[in-house]
Amino acid sequence: MKGQGLRLDLYNFDLPQHQDCAYILTSPRSLEACRRLSIKPVELLYISRDDYEAAHPEQSLQERLVTYHSLERRRLKRLREARELRDRLLVDEERRVRTLSEGGGEGSSGTLQGMTATSLPGHSKERQGEEVDRNKEEEKEEGKEESQQREKDGCSSSSASVLGRQDSQASSSSSSSSTSTSAASKSSSKQLKDQENLARSLISRQCKL
C-alpha cells in the first residue's frame, strides 16, 4: 500500500509528494493533537477554489466565494492550533523521557544496592546479632533501673524505721523522766511529813517538862 511506512505529521502531510498517500496523518503526536481538538485529519486538507466550486454547483458565485474563503480561514486556524498542540506534546514527552531516564538510573542503583545488601548471607546474621546485642543492652538498663529503684525503696524504709526507733526512744525517755519526777516529789513530801512529826514530838516534850 502506498504511503505505508511514511511518517506523516502536521508539517509534511500536505506536501505534493504525499498527495497520493492512503493516510493523511501517521504521527502519534499529530493524531493525538487532532483528537484532543476534535479535528478530523481530512478537514485539514487543502481544497482549491475550482474543486470547491465544482463540488457545489447549486450555490451562486458569490455564495461559493464567501463560503470557500470562510472554510479556508477556518482550516488554516485549526491547522495552526493542531501544530501548536503537537509541539507542546513533543516537548512534554521529551521532558518526561528525560525525567524517567534520570530517575530510573538513581532508582536502579538504589534497587541494586538494596538487593545486594539483602542477598549477602552474612548480612542477615549481622543484623540479627546487632538486634540481640541491643536487646541485651536494654535488659541491662532495665535491671539497673530496677536495682536503683529497690535501693531507693530500701533507703526510704530504713530511714522510716530509724525515725520510728527515735520516736519510741523519745517517748520512753519522757515516760521515765516523768516517773522519776513523780518519785522525787513523793520522797520530798515524805521528808516534810517526817520533819513535821519530829517538830511536834519536840514541842510535846517541852510542854511536859
CYANA upper distance limits for C-alpha pairs under 8 A (distance plus 0.5 A):
  1 MET  CA     22 ALA  CA      7.95
  2 LYS  CA     20 ASP  CA      8.18
  2 LYS  CA     21 CYS  CA      6.21
  2 LYS  CA     22 ALA  CA      6.78
  3 GLY  CA     18 HIS  CA      8.09
  3 GLY  CA     20 ASP  CA      8.36
  3 GLY  CA     21 CYS  CA      5.13
  3 GLY  CA     22 ALA  CA      6.41
  3 GLY  CA     23 TYR  CA      7.40
  4 GLN  CA     22 ALA  CA      8.32
  6 LEU  CA     26 THR  CA      7.98
  7 ARG  CA     25 LEU  CA      8.12
  7 ARG  CA     26 THR  CA      6.15
  7 ARG  CA     27 SER  CA      6.30
  8 LEU  CA     12 ASN  CA      6.59
  8 LEU  CA     13 PHE  CA      5.72
  8 LEU  CA     24 ILE  CA      7.30
  8 LEU  CA     25 LEU  CA      5.33
  8 LEU  CA     26 THR  CA      5.49
  8 LEU  CA     27 SER  CA      6.16
  9 ASP  CA     13 PHE  CA      6.16
  9 ASP  CA     25 LEU  CA      5.95
  9 ASP  CA     26 THR  CA      6.91
  9 ASP  CA     27 SER  CA      5.62
  9 ASP  CA     30 SER  CA      6.10
 10 LEU  CA     25 LEU  CA      7.74
 10 LEU  CA     30 SER  CA      6.46
 10 LEU  CA     79 LEU  CA      8.07
 10 LEU  CA     82 ALA  CA      8.05
 10 LEU  CA     83 ARG  CA      6.66
 11 TYR  CA     83 ARG  CA      8.14
 12 ASN  CA     18 HIS  CA      8.42
 13 PHE  CA     18 HIS  CA      6.76
 13 PHE  CA     19 GLN  CA      8.29
 13 PHE  CA     24 ILE  CA      6.60
 13 PHE  CA     25 LEU  CA      7.01
 14 ASP  CA     18 HIS  CA      7.06
 14 ASP  CA     19 GLN  CA      7.18
 14 ASP  CA     45 LEU  CA      7.38
 14 ASP  CA     46 TYR  CA      8.02
 15 LEU  CA     19 GLN  CA      7.25
 24 ILE  CA     41 PRO  CA      6.93
 24 ILE  CA     42 VAL  CA      7.52
 25 LEU  CA     30 SER  CA      7.52
 25 LEU  CA     31 LEU  CA      7.11
 25 LEU  CA     41 PRO  CA      7.39
 26 THR  CA     30 SER  CA      8.08
 26 THR  CA     31 LEU  CA      7.49
 27 SER  CA     31 LEU  CA      6.68
 28 PRO  CA     32 GLU  CA      6.54
 29 ARG  CA     33 ALA  CA      6.61
 29 ARG  CA     86 ARG  CA      6.20
 29 ARG  CA     89 LEU  CA      7.13
 29 ARG  CA     90 LEU  CA      7.51
 30 SER  CA     34 CYS  CA      6.84
 30 SER  CA     82 ALA  CA      7.87
 30 SER  CA     83 ARG  CA      8.02
 30 SER  CA     86 ARG  CA      6.07
 31 LEU  CA     35 ARG  CA      6.64
 31 LEU  CA     41 PRO  CA      8.47
 32 GLU  CA     36 ARG  CA      6.67
 32 GLU  CA     86 ARG  CA      8.15
 33 ALA  CA     37 LEU  CA      6.78
 33 ALA  CA     82 ALA  CA      6.06
 33 ALA  CA     83 ARG  CA      8.18
 33 ALA  CA     85 LEU  CA      6.23
 33 ALA  CA     86 ARG  CA      5.88
 33 ALA  CA     89 LEU  CA      8.36
 34 CYS  CA     38 SER  CA      6.36
 34 CYS  CA     39 ILE  CA      5.28
 34 CYS  CA     40 LYS  CA      7.10
 34 CYS  CA     41 PRO  CA      7.47
 34 CYS  CA     82 ALA  CA      6.53
 35 ARG  CA     39 ILE  CA      6.66
 35 ARG  CA     40 LYS  CA      8.16
 37 LEU  CA     82 ALA  CA      7.70
 39 ILE  CA     43 GLU  CA      7.51
 39 ILE  CA     78 ARG  CA      8.15
 40 LYS  CA     44 LEU  CA      7.91
 41 PRO  CA     45 LEU  CA      7.81
 43 GLU  CA     75 ARG  CA      7.37
 44 LEU  CA     75 ARG  CA      6.25
 44 LEU  CA     76 LEU  CA      8.18
 44 LEU  CA     78 ARG  CA      7.98
 44 LEU  CA     79 LEU  CA      6.78
 46 TYR  CA     72 GLU  CA      8.39
 47 ILE  CA     51 ASP  CA      6.92
 47 ILE  CA     52 TYR  CA      7.13
 48 SER  CA     52 TYR  CA      6.83
 49 ARG  CA     53 GLU  CA      6.62
 49 ARG  CA     68 TYR  CA      7.35
 50 ASP  CA     54 ALA  CA      6.56
 51 ASP  CA     55 ALA  CA      6.67
 52 TYR  CA     56 HIS  CA      6.81
 52 TYR  CA     64 ARG  CA      8.25
 52 TYR  CA     68 TYR  CA      7.51
 53 GLU  CA     57 PRO  CA      6.66
 53 GLU  CA     64 ARG  CA      6.79
 56 HIS  CA     64 ARG  CA      7.92
 59 GLN  CA     63 GLU  CA      6.37
 59 GLN  CA     64 ARG  CA      6.43
 60 SER  CA     64 ARG  CA      6.59
 61 LEU  CA     65 LEU  CA      6.66
 62 GLN  CA     66 VAL  CA      6.76
 63 GLU  CA     67 THR  CA      6.45
 64 ARG  CA     68 TYR  CA      6.33
 65 LEU  CA     69 HIS  CA      6.82
 66 VAL  CA     70 SER  CA      6.69
 67 THR  CA     71 LEU  CA      6.61
 68 TYR  CA     72 GLU  CA      6.62
 69 HIS  CA     73 ARG  CA      6.63
 70 SER  CA     74 ARG  CA      6.74
 71 LEU  CA     75 ARG  CA      6.56
 72 GLU  CA     76 LEU  CA      6.73
 73 ARG  CA     77 LYS  CA      6.71
 74 ARG  CA     78 ARG  CA      6.68
 75 ARG  CA     79 LEU  CA      6.58
 76 LEU  CA     80 ARG  CA      6.64
 77 LYS  CA     81 GLU  CA      6.79
 78 ARG  CA     82 ALA  CA      6.61
 79 LEU  CA     83 ARG  CA      6.65
 80 ARG  CA     84 GLU  CA      6.75
 81 GLU  CA     85 LEU  CA      6.78
 82 ALA  CA     86 ARG  CA      6.51
 83 ARG  CA     87 ASP  CA      6.69
 84 GLU  CA     88 ARG  CA      6.89
 85 LEU  CA     89 LEU  CA      6.67
 86 ARG  CA     90 LEU  CA      6.73
 87 ASP  CA     91 VAL  CA      6.81
 88 ARG  CA     92 ASP  CA      6.64
 89 LEU  CA     93 GLU  CA      6.55
 90 LEU  CA     94 GLU  CA      6.72
 91 VAL  CA     95 ARG  CA      6.65
 92 ASP  CA     96 ARG  CA      6.56
 93 GLU  CA     97 VAL  CA      6.61
 94 GLU  CA     98 ARG  CA      6.64
 95 ARG  CA     99 THR  CA      6.64
 96 ARG  CA    100 LEU  CA      6.59
 97 VAL  CA    101 SER  CA      6.58
 98 ARG  CA    102 GLU  CA      6.69
 99 THR  CA    103 GLY  CA      6.45
100 LEU  CA    104 GLY  CA      5.98
101 SER  CA    105 GLY  CA      6.75
102 GLU  CA    106 GLU  CA      7.27
103 GLY  CA    107 GLY  CA      6.51
104 GLY  CA    108 SER  CA      6.37
105 GLY  CA    109 SER  CA      6.71
106 GLU  CA    110 GLY  CA      6.64
107 GLY  CA    111 THR  CA      6.48
108 SER  CA    112 LEU  CA      6.47
109 SER  CA    113 GLN  CA      6.65
110 GLY  CA    114 GLY  CA      6.66
111 THR  CA    115 MET  CA      6.55
112 LEU  CA    116 THR  CA      6.51
113 GLN  CA    117 ALA  CA      6.56
114 GLY  CA    118 THR  CA      6.70
115 MET  CA    119 SER  CA      6.32
116 THR  CA    120 LEU  CA      6.79
117 ALA  CA    123 HIS  CA      7.24
118 THR  CA    123 HIS  CA      7.27
118 THR  CA    124 SER  CA      7.67
119 SER  CA    123 HIS  CA      8.30
120 LEU  CA    124 SER  CA      7.97
121 PRO  CA    125 LYS  CA      7.77
122 GLY  CA    126 GLU  CA      6.57
123 HIS  CA    127 ARG  CA      6.75
124 SER  CA    128 GLN  CA      6.63
125 LYS  CA    129 GLY  CA      6.60
126 GLU  CA    130 GLU  CA      6.63
127 ARG  CA    131 GLU  CA      6.70
128 GLN  CA    132 VAL  CA      6.73
129 GLY  CA    133 ASP  CA      6.68
130 GLU  CA    134 ARG  CA      6.55
131 GLU  CA    135 ASN  CA      6.63
132 VAL  CA    136 LYS  CA      6.72
133 ASP  CA    137 GLU  CA      6.70
134 ARG  CA    138 GLU  CA      6.72
135 ASN  CA    139 GLU  CA      6.70
136 LYS  CA    140 LYS  CA      6.70
137 GLU  CA    141 GLU  CA      6.70
138 GLU  CA    142 GLU  CA      6.67
139 GLU  CA    143 GLY  CA      6.62
140 LYS  CA    144 LYS  CA      6.66
141 GLU  CA    145 GLU  CA      6.73
142 GLU  CA    146 GLU  CA      6.70
143 GLY  CA    147 SER  CA      6.66
144 LYS  CA    148 GLN  CA      6.60
145 GLU  CA    149 GLN  CA      6.62
146 GLU  CA    150 ARG  CA      6.66
147 SER  CA    151 GLU  CA      6.63
148 GLN  CA    152 LYS  CA      6.70
149 GLN  CA    153 ASP  CA      6.68
150 ARG  CA    154 GLY  CA      6.55
151 GLU  CA    155 CYS  CA      6.58
152 LYS  CA    156 SER  CA      6.71
153 ASP  CA    157 SER  CA      6.68
154 GLY  CA    158 SER  CA      6.54
155 CYS  CA    159 SER  CA      6.55
156 SER  CA    160 ALA  CA      6.64
157 SER  CA    161 SER  CA      6.75
158 SER  CA    162 VAL  CA      6.69
159 SER  CA    163 LEU  CA      6.67
160 ALA  CA    164 GLY  CA      6.67
161 SER  CA    165 ARG  CA      6.70
162 VAL  CA    166 GLN  CA      6.68
163 LEU  CA    167 ASP  CA      6.68
164 GLY  CA    168 SER  CA      6.76
165 ARG  CA    169 GLN  CA      6.59
166 GLN  CA    170 ALA  CA      6.60
167 ASP  CA    171 SER  CA      6.70
168 SER  CA    172 SER  CA      6.60
169 GLN  CA    173 SER  CA      6.54
170 ALA  CA    174 SER  CA      6.62
171 SER  CA    175 SER  CA      6.64
172 SER  CA    176 SER  CA      6.60
173 SER  CA    177 SER  CA      6.53
174 SER  CA    178 SER  CA      6.62
175 SER  CA    179 THR  CA      6.66
176 SER  CA    180 SER  CA      6.65
177 SER  CA    181 THR  CA      6.58
178 SER  CA    182 SER  CA      6.74
179 THR  CA    183 ALA  CA      6.77
180 SER  CA    184 ALA  CA      6.63
181 THR  CA    185 SER  CA      6.73
182 SER  CA    186 LYS  CA      6.76
183 ALA  CA    187 SER  CA      6.79
184 ALA  CA    188 SER  CA      6.70
185 SER  CA    189 SER  CA      6.74
186 LYS  CA    190 LYS  CA      6.76
187 SER  CA    191 GLN  CA      6.75
188 SER  CA    192 LEU  CA      6.84
189 SER  CA    193 LYS  CA      6.80
190 LYS  CA    194 ASP  CA      6.73
191 GLN  CA    195 GLN  CA      6.71
192 LEU  CA    196 GLU  CA      6.67
193 LYS  CA    197 ASN  CA      6.67
194 ASP  CA    198 LEU  CA      6.64
195 GLN  CA    199 ALA  CA      6.67
196 GLU  CA    200 ARG  CA      6.73
197 ASN  CA    201 SER  CA      6.75
198 LEU  CA    202 LEU  CA      6.81
199 ALA  CA    203 ILE  CA      6.80
200 ARG  CA    204 SER  CA      6.71
201 SER  CA    205 ARG  CA      6.79
202 LEU  CA    206 GLN  CA      6.89
203 ILE  CA    207 CYS  CA      6.86
204 SER  CA    208 LYS  CA      7.00
205 ARG  CA    209 LEU  CA      7.02
